[in-house]
Amino acid sequence: MKKEIKFLPIFNPNECNFWDSFTLVYRETTEYNYKTTITDENIKTLMQGINKIHGKPNQNIVFAAYDSNKLVGCLVGHIRSQRATMQYLYVLPEYQGYKIYKTLLV
């Protein structure tokens, strides 16, 4: 199955409802990779941590991979004192093997 993946920088993740899609990718990826059950409380804690770290404008780094309008992978990072830090890198299980990780990191 060929995937038509688009890679986009997300400059205002709060304005485009990126975080709603991110939680779905996080849930599916984590349950697939670690065979754990992700609860709504886990998701809430994760999002509180992200909002605390990434709450300031122009300090987020978000790159997203979309297949049509579906978020299939993302890289979320943070800039502080001229240093960029990668926080999260997720790709949905059915999209792994298409070098999406590599493209998001480059």
N, C-alpha and C positions, 0 to 999 in steps of 0.2 A: 504494500500500500504506500503510495507516494504521498508525502505530506507537503503542503504548500505553506511553509512557515515564514512569517514576517517577524523581523526583529525591530523593536521600537524602543527608543528611550522614553520614559514616562517622566515628564517634568513636574506635573502636579497630580500625584497619585490620589490625593483626597478628592480632587475634583472629578475624576473619571471613574470613581468606584472601583479602583484597582484593588483595594484591600479586600473587598467582598470576594472577588475572584481568587485572590491570593489565599484566603482561608480554605477554599475548596481544593486548590492545588496542594497546599500544605497537608491537608487531611488525607487526600488520596496518596500522596507521595510517602508520607510518614507511615501510614498503615501498610503500604506495599513494601517498603524497604525494611521496616523494623518489626513488622507483624505485631504492632501494638494497637490498642483501641484508643482513638483520639476522642476525648469527650468535649462537650461544649465548654466546660470549665477550662480545659487545656487551651482551647482556641482563645477564650477570653483572656487568659493570662498572657499568652503569646502576643495578642494584639495590644494589650496594655503596655507590655515591654517595648513593642515596636513604636507605639505612640510616644512613649517616654523618650526613647532614643532618637526617633526621627521626627519629633514634633516641630522642629524649627524649619522654616522655609529655606530652600536652596542648599540644604545640607543632606538631602536624600540623593541616593543614586539608585535608580530603578530602571532596569532594562527588562523588557518582556518579550516573550516569544508567543505569537498567536497563530493558530490555524483557523482561518476565517475570523470569527469573532470570539473564539474560545481561547482563553489563556491556557497555554500548555507548558510554559516554563517561565521562570523569572529569576533575576538576580537582584537582591536588595542590599544596599550598602549605605555607608554613612561617611561624610567628610567632616573631619575635625582637625584644626590646626594644620591644614594643608596635607593631611594624611587621609587616604581613603581606606576604609575597612569593609570587607565583604561580610555581611551578616547572614544571608540566606541565599541558597542556590537550590532550586527545586525544578524538576521536570517530571511531568506526569508519566507513570509507568509505561503506558502504551506509546509514548513518544521517546523513550530512552532508546539509544542505539542509532539516533539520527544526528549525532554530533551537536545537539542543541546546547549541551553544557559547554562545549568547547567554544562555540560561537558567542555565547553570553559572556564568557570570560575574556575574550579577545578584545 
